[in-house]
Amino acid sequence: MTRPPLAEDAAGTPVTGRPPSLWRNRDFTLLWSGQCLSDLGGSMADLALPLLVLQQSGSPARAGLVGTVGLATTMVCRLPAGVLADRFDRRRLMIACDAFRIAAYALLTCAVLAGAAGLPVILAVVAGSAAATALFSTAEHAAVRNLVRPDQIATAVARNEARAYGTSLAGPPLGGLLFGVGRALPFLGNTLSFLLSLAAVVCVRRPLQQLREPKAQGAGASAGQGVRFVLGHPFLRTLLLIAAPLNMAFTGMIFAMTLSLRDSGVPPFLVGLAGTIFALGGFLGAFAAPALQRRLRLPTLITLLCWTTAALMAVSTLLTTGVLAAVPLAAAVFLGPTANASLFGHQAAVTPDHLQGRVVSVVLLAAGSAAALAPALAGALLARWPAGTAMLVFPLLVTVAAVAATCSRGIRTASA
């Protein structure tokens, strides 16, 4: 197993000396800032869309359909997005995705103002935007190694984690506030956020991929090449075994905790506070990730985090009737960004540039599919057993990831 040498950048140009701060990396900071705004707008819209459907129809089932359609579209588009991100110019793909999302949400804003935003219109916007977002995020993830030095990849991933948690904290309250002022405002804000994202991508100077010869390989064969590379690489194969149960466990625990608190008579405000505590744990953890990475080698870090997360989740199952249950779970979420930064940073380092999009799509598809199943699993478990007993399934899933991290040769031999 090899990774790009610390003495060369993604294009093979020698680099020496201590790396400058990522804040001084113009291109990475431009892309990161644009996506901060884009993610914020997306978080606002994600809250406002089901509220709009609920207000129009009075049907929680129809409101839930919005989220289901978006998630299903994202999962279906993951592998094709990886093929496209490796086959075509990533910058042009990202610009096209932003242009499409600008048009979609501008039309939705106009439809809401005109009173013509029926369920079919909303679902069409959600599905189209989810497909564009799946392609954009895959291309962006694949492009990171071309914007930063190899020894800064993990730090860049950690910064992206901070972005995601930060916008998940700020977006929903802002979206609710804007929706209360005017139903079209969250969607107008999302339109503007995509416009600023588009401007940021256009202003990035460096190429987002290495030069390579075009190939006539079919889409199916191209996607299969990415799958074979992942399954044939010891580290990436283990990454699947770690990422899938971890994502399912976190999603399932948070969903089950929310249902359990509400079922125990906890007021909705406090249930919402628990969700804020979860997100805050991840937000703070993203800032701590670089320091933890500097002090611990990757194998030690991943095994420690997995076992610690399993223990913290087990503690949460003992506190299922009060908001205090969110505290150990938030501590587990605090460790998540460090694990993601280390694992996905190393993934970017060991994967050739021409396979980045496909490898990313395979890993995200596995992790995302597992997370998508978690709410249904949590609901079925809570319907059959008491909350504390039902939720033990999720720390057990993390234990599976911990065993994989402990025993895997791919993790043990990975360099920090």
C-alpha positions as CSV (number, residue, x, y, z in Angstrom):
1,M,0.0,0.0,0.0
2,T,1.4,3.4,-1.0
3,R,0.4,7.0,-0.6
4,P,1.6,10.2,-2.3
5,P,4.9,11.3,-0.8
6,L,4.9,14.3,1.5
7,A,7.5,15.8,-0.8
8,E,5.2,16.2,-3.8
9,D,1.8,17.8,-4.4
10,A,-1.1,16.2,-6.3
11,A,0.5,17.2,-9.6
12,G,3.9,15.8,-8.7
13,T,5.5,19.1,-8.0
14,P,8.0,19.0,-5.2
15,V,7.1,20.9,-2.0
16,T,9.3,21.6,0.9
17,G,9.1,23.2,4.3
18,R,6.3,23.5,6.8
19,P,2.9,23.8,5.1
20,P,1.2,27.2,5.3
21,S,-2.1,27.5,7.0
22,L,-5.1,26.4,5.0
23,W,-6.6,29.8,5.6
24,R,-3.8,31.1,3.3
25,N,-4.7,28.6,0.6
26,R,-6.7,30.9,-1.7
27,D,-8.4,28.2,-3.8
28,F,-9.3,25.8,-1.0
29,T,-10.6,28.7,1.1
30,L,-12.7,30.0,-1.8
31,L,-14.3,26.5,-2.4
32,W,-14.8,26.0,1.4
33,S,-16.4,29.4,1.8
34,G,-18.7,28.9,-1.1
35,Q,-19.8,25.5,0.3
36,C,-20.4,27.0,3.7
37,L,-23.0,29.3,2.2
38,S,-24.4,26.5,0.0
39,D,-24.7,24.1,2.9
40,L,-26.3,26.8,5.0
41,G,-28.9,27.5,2.3
42,G,-29.5,23.8,1.9
43,S,-30.1,23.4,5.7
44,M,-32.6,26.2,5.6
45,A,-34.5,24.7,2.6
46,D,-34.4,21.2,4.2
47,L,-36.4,22.5,7.2
48,A,-38.7,24.8,5.1
49,L,-39.7,22.2,2.5
50,P,-41.6,19.8,4.8
51,L,-43.0,22.8,6.6
52,L,-44.4,24.1,3.3
53,V,-45.9,20.8,2.4
54,L,-47.4,20.4,5.9
55,Q,-48.9,23.9,5.8
56,Q,-50.4,23.2,2.4
57,S,-51.7,19.7,2.9
58,G,-51.9,19.1,6.6
59,S,-50.4,15.7,6.0
60,P,-47.3,14.6,7.9
61,A,-47.0,11.6,5.5
62,R,-46.7,14.0,2.5
63,A,-44.2,16.1,4.4
64,G,-42.1,13.1,5.1
65,L,-42.2,12.1,1.5
66,V,-40.1,15.2,0.7
67,G,-37.1,13.8,2.8
68,T,-37.5,10.3,1.5
69,V,-37.4,11.4,-2.2
70,G,-34.3,13.5,-1.6
71,L,-32.5,10.7,0.2
72,A,-33.5,8.0,-2.3
73,T,-32.4,10.2,-5.2
74,T,-29.0,10.8,-3.6
75,M,-28.4,7.1,-3.1
76,V,-29.4,6.3,-6.7
77,C,-27.1,9.0,-8.1
78,R,-24.0,8.1,-6.0
79,L,-22.3,5.7,-8.3
80,P,-23.1,7.6,-11.6
81,A,-21.8,10.7,-9.9
82,G,-18.5,9.0,-9.2
83,V,-18.2,8.0,-12.8
84,L,-19.0,11.5,-14.1
85,A,-16.6,13.1,-11.6
86,D,-13.7,11.0,-12.9
87,R,-14.6,11.2,-16.6
88,F,-15.4,14.9,-17.1
89,D,-13.9,18.2,-16.0
90,R,-14.8,18.5,-12.3
91,R,-15.0,22.3,-12.3
92,R,-17.5,22.3,-15.2
93,L,-19.6,19.7,-13.5
94,M,-19.7,21.7,-10.3
95,I,-20.6,24.9,-12.2
96,A,-23.4,23.0,-14.1
97,C,-24.7,21.6,-10.8
98,D,-24.8,25.0,-9.2
99,A,-26.5,26.6,-12.3
100,F,-29.1,23.8,-12.2
101,R,-29.8,24.3,-8.5
102,I,-30.0,28.1,-8.9
103,A,-32.7,27.6,-11.6
104,A,-34.6,25.0,-9.6
105,Y,-34.9,27.0,-6.4
106,A,-35.5,30.3,-8.3
107,L,-38.5,28.6,-10.0
108,L,-39.6,27.2,-6.6
109,T,-39.4,30.7,-5.1
110,C,-41.5,32.1,-7.8
111,A,-44.0,29.2,-7.5
112,V,-44.4,29.8,-3.8
113,L,-44.9,33.5,-4.3
114,A,-47.5,32.7,-7.0
115,G,-49.3,30.1,-4.8
116,A,-48.5,27.4,-7.4
117,A,-46.0,25.3,-5.5
118,G,-47.9,22.0,-5.4
119,L,-46.5,18.7,-4.2
120,P,-45.4,17.6,-7.7
121,V,-43.4,20.8,-8.2
122,I,-41.8,20.5,-4.8
123,L,-40.8,16.8,-5.3
124,A,-39.4,17.7,-8.8
125,V,-37.2,20.4,-7.2
126,V,-36.1,18.1,-4.4
127,A,-35.2,15.2,-6.7
128,G,-33.4,17.4,-9.2
129,S,-31.5,19.3,-6.5
130,A,-30.6,16.1,-4.7
131,A,-29.1,14.6,-7.9
132,A,-27.1,17.8,-8.6
133,T,-25.9,17.9,-5.0
134,A,-24.8,14.2,-5.1
135,L,-22.7,15.0,-8.2
136,F,-21.4,18.3,-6.8
137,S,-20.3,16.8,-3.5
138,T,-18.6,13.8,-5.1
139,A,-16.7,16.1,-7.4
140,E,-15.8,18.4,-4.6
141,H,-14.6,15.6,-2.4
142,A,-12.5,14.1,-5.2
143,A,-11.0,17.5,-6.0
144,V,-9.6,18.3,-2.4
145,R,-6.3,16.5,-3.0
146,N,-5.6,18.8,-5.9
147,L,-6.0,21.9,-3.9
148,V,-4.0,21.1,-0.8
149,R,-0.6,19.5,0.0
150,P,-0.7,15.7,0.8
151,D,0.2,16.4,4.4
152,Q,-2.8,18.7,4.7
153,I,-5.5,16.4,3.3
154,A,-6.8,15.2,6.6
155,T,-6.9,18.8,8.0
156,A,-8.9,19.9,4.9
157,V,-11.4,17.0,5.5
158,A,-11.7,18.0,9.1
159,R,-12.4,21.6,8.1
160,N,-15.1,20.3,5.8
161,E,-16.5,18.4,8.7
162,A,-16.7,21.6,10.8
163,R,-18.5,23.3,7.9
164,A,-21.1,20.6,7.8
165,Y,-21.7,20.6,11.5
166,G,-21.7,24.4,11.7
167,T,-24.3,24.8,9.0
168,S,-26.5,22.1,10.5
169,L,-26.5,24.2,13.7
170,A,-27.3,27.5,12.1
171,G,-29.4,26.5,9.1
172,P,-32.6,25.1,10.6
173,P,-33.2,27.9,13.1
174,L,-32.5,30.5,10.3
175,G,-34.7,28.6,7.9
176,G,-37.6,28.5,10.5
177,L,-37.2,32.2,11.2
178,L,-37.3,33.1,7.5
179,F,-40.2,30.8,6.8
180,G,-42.2,32.5,9.6
181,V,-41.5,35.9,8.0
182,G,-42.3,34.8,4.5
183,R,-42.8,31.3,3.0
184,A,-40.6,32.0,0.0
185,L,-37.7,33.5,1.9
186,P,-35.8,30.2,2.7
187,F,-35.9,29.2,-0.9
188,L,-34.8,32.6,-2.1
189,G,-31.9,32.4,0.4
190,N,-31.0,28.9,-0.9
191,T,-31.0,30.3,-4.5
192,L,-28.6,33.1,-3.5
193,S,-26.4,30.6,-1.6
194,F,-26.0,28.5,-4.8
195,L,-25.2,31.7,-6.8
196,L,-22.4,32.5,-4.3
197,S,-21.1,28.9,-4.5
198,L,-21.1,29.2,-8.3
199,A,-19.0,32.4,-8.1
200,A,-16.5,30.7,-5.7
201,V,-16.0,27.7,-8.0
202,V,-15.5,29.9,-11.0
203,C,-12.8,31.9,-9.1
204,V,-10.8,28.8,-8.2
205,R,-7.6,28.9,-10.3
206,R,-6.0,25.5,-9.8
207,P,-7.2,22.5,-11.8
208,L,-9.4,20.2,-9.8
209,Q,-8.0,17.0,-11.4
210,Q,-4.9,15.7,-13.0
211,L,-4.6,15.5,-16.8
212,R,-5.5,12.1,-18.2
213,E,-6.3,10.5,-21.5
214,P,-10.0,10.1,-22.2
215,K,-11.2,6.5,-22.2
216,A,-14.0,4.8,-24.2
217,Q,-14.9,2.6,-21.2
218,G,-18.7,2.2,-20.6
219,A,-20.3,3.8,-17.6
220,G,-21.1,0.3,-16.0
221,A,-17.5,-0.9,-16.5
222,S,-16.2,2.4,-15.2
223,A,-18.3,2.2,-12.0
224,G,-17.2,-1.5,-11.6
225,Q,-13.6,-0.4,-11.8
226,G,-14.1,1.8,-8.7
227,V,-15.9,-1.0,-6.8
228,R,-13.1,-3.4,-7.6
229,F,-10.4,-1.0,-6.5
230,V,-12.1,-0.5,-3.2
231,L,-12.7,-4.2,-2.5
232,G,-9.1,-5.0,-3.6
233,H,-7.4,-2.4,-1.4
234,P,-7.0,-3.5,2.3
235,F,-7.5,0.0,3.8
236,L,-10.4,0.9,1.6
237,R,-12.1,-2.5,2.2
238,T,-11.8,-1.9,5.9
239,L,-13.1,1.6,5.5
240,L,-16.4,0.2,4.3
241,L,-16.6,-2.1,7.3
242,I,-16.0,0.9,9.6
243,A,-18.0,3.6,7.9
244,A,-21.2,1.7,7.3
245,P,-21.9,0.5,10.9
246,L,-20.7,3.8,12.3
247,N,-23.1,5.8,10.2
248,M,-26.0,3.5,10.8
249,A,-25.3,3.6,14.6
250,F,-25.1,7.4,14.8
251,T,-28.2,8.0,12.7
252,G,-30.1,5.2,14.5
253,M,-29.1,6.4,18.0
254,I,-30.1,10.0,17.3
255,F,-33.4,9.0,15.8
256,A,-34.2,6.5,18.5
257,M,-33.2,9.0,21.2
258,T,-35.5,11.6,19.7
259,L,-38.4,9.2,19.7
260,S,-37.6,7.9,23.2
261,L,-37.5,11.4,24.7
262,R,-40.7,12.4,23.1
263,D,-42.4,9.2,24.2
264,S,-41.2,9.9,27.8
265,G,-43.1,13.2,27.8
266,V,-40.1,15.5,27.3
267,P,-41.3,18.8,25.9
268,P,-40.6,19.4,22.2
269,F,-38.3,22.3,23.0
270,L,-36.0,20.1,25.1
271,V,-36.1,17.4,22.4
272,G,-34.9,20.1,20.0
273,L,-32.2,21.0,22.6
274,A,-30.9,17.5,22.5
275,G,-30.5,17.7,18.7
276,T,-28.6,20.9,19.2
277,I,-26.3,19.2,21.7
278,F,-25.6,16.4,19.2
279,A,-24.7,18.9,16.5
280,L,-22.6,21.0,18.9
281,G,-20.6,18.0,19.8
282,G,-19.7,17.4,16.2
283,F,-19.0,21.0,15.6
284,L,-16.5,21.3,18.5
285,G,-15.0,17.9,17.5
286,A,-14.2,19.1,14.1
287,F,-12.0,21.9,15.5
288,A,-10.3,19.4,17.9
289,A,-9.6,16.9,15.0
290,P,-6.3,18.3,13.8
291,A,-4.8,18.3,17.3
292,L,-5.9,14.7,17.9
293,Q,-4.5,13.7,14.5
294,R,-1.1,15.2,15.3
295,R,-0.9,13.3,18.6
296,L,-2.1,9.9,17.5
297,R,-1.1,7.6,14.6
298,L,-4.0,6.7,12.4
299,P,-4.3,3.0,13.5
300,T,-4.3,4.0,17.2
301,L,-6.7,6.9,16.6
302,I,-9.3,4.9,14.8
303,T,-9.3,1.9,17.1
304,L,-9.5,4.2,20.2
305,L,-12.3,6.3,18.7
306,C,-14.4,3.2,17.7
307,W,-14.1,1.6,21.1
308,T,-14.7,4.9,22.9
309,T,-17.8,5.6,20.8
310,A,-19.2,2.1,21.5
311,A,-18.8,2.7,25.3
312,L,-20.4,6.2,25.2
313,M,-23.3,5.0,23.2
314,A,-23.8,2.2,25.7
315,V,-23.9,4.8,28.5
316,S,-26.6,6.7,26.5
317,T,-28.8,3.7,26.5
318,L,-29.0,3.9,30.3
319,L,-30.3,7.5,30.2
320,T,-33.1,7.2,27.6
321,T,-35.8,9.2,29.5
322,G,-34.0,12.6,29.9
323,V,-32.1,15.1,27.9
324,L,-28.9,14.0,29.8
325,A,-28.9,11.1,27.4
326,A,-27.7,13.5,24.8
327,V,-24.5,14.3,26.6
328,P,-22.6,11.0,26.2
329,L,-24.0,10.7,22.7
330,A,-22.7,14.2,21.9
331,A,-19.3,13.1,23.3
332,A,-19.4,10.2,20.8
333,V,-20.3,12.6,18.0
334,F,-17.4,14.8,19.2
335,L,-15.0,12.0,18.1
336,G,-16.7,11.5,14.7
337,P,-15.0,14.4,12.8
338,T,-11.6,13.1,13.8
339,A,-12.4,9.6,12.6
340,N,-13.8,11.0,9.3
341,A,-10.9,13.3,8.7
342,S,-8.4,10.5,9.3
343,L,-10.2,7.8,7.3
344,F,-11.2,9.9,4.4
345,G,-8.0,11.9,4.4
346,H,-6.1,8.6,4.0
347,Q,-8.5,7.5,1.4
348,A,-7.8,10.5,-0.7
349,A,-4.0,9.9,-0.3
350,V,-4.1,6.3,-1.3
351,T,-6.5,6.6,-4.2
352,P,-5.2,7.6,-7.7
353,D,-6.7,10.9,-8.9
354,H,-8.5,9.2,-11.9
355,L,-10.4,7.0,-9.5
356,Q,-11.2,9.5,-6.7
357,G,-14.8,10.2,-7.7
358,R,-15.7,6.5,-8.1
359,V,-14.0,5.5,-4.8
360,V,-15.6,8.3,-2.9
361,S,-19.0,7.4,-4.4
362,V,-18.6,3.7,-3.4
363,V,-17.7,4.6,0.2
364,L,-20.5,7.2,0.5
365,L,-23.0,4.9,-1.0
366,A,-22.2,2.2,1.5
367,A,-22.2,4.6,4.4
368,G,-25.3,6.5,3.3
369,S,-27.3,3.4,2.5
370,A,-26.6,2.1,6.0
371,A,-27.6,5.4,7.5
372,A,-30.8,5.5,5.5
373,L,-31.9,2.1,6.9
374,A,-31.2,3.3,10.5
375,P,-34.5,5.1,11.2
376,A,-36.6,2.2,10.1
377,L,-34.5,-0.2,12.2
378,A,-34.8,2.1,15.2
379,G,-38.5,2.4,14.8
380,A,-38.9,-1.4,14.6
381,L,-36.7,-2.0,17.6
382,L,-38.5,0.6,19.7
383,A,-41.9,-1.0,18.8
384,R,-40.7,-4.3,20.1
385,W,-38.6,-3.6,23.1
386,P,-38.1,-0.9,25.8
387,A,-35.9,2.0,24.6
388,G,-32.8,1.1,26.6
389,T,-32.8,-2.5,25.3
390,A,-33.7,-1.5,21.7
391,M,-30.9,1.0,21.5
392,L,-28.2,-1.4,22.6
393,V,-28.2,-2.6,19.0
394,F,-26.4,0.6,17.9
395,P,-23.4,0.4,20.3
396,L,-23.1,-3.3,19.2
397,L,-22.9,-2.1,15.6
398,V,-20.1,0.3,16.6
399,T,-18.4,-2.7,18.3
400,V,-18.4,-4.4,14.9
401,A,-16.5,-1.3,13.5
402,A,-14.1,-1.4,16.4
403,V,-13.3,-5.1,15.9
404,A,-12.7,-4.4,12.2
405,A,-10.4,-1.5,13.0
406,T,-8.5,-3.5,15.6
407,C,-8.0,-6.6,13.5
408,S,-7.6,-5.2,10.0
409,R,-4.2,-5.3,8.4
410,G,-5.4,-2.4,6.2
411,I,-5.8,-0.1,9.3
412,R,-2.8,-1.5,11.2
413,T,-0.4,-0.8,8.4
414,A,-1.8,2.6,7.5
415,S,0.6,5.5,8.1
416,A,-0.5,8.5,10.2
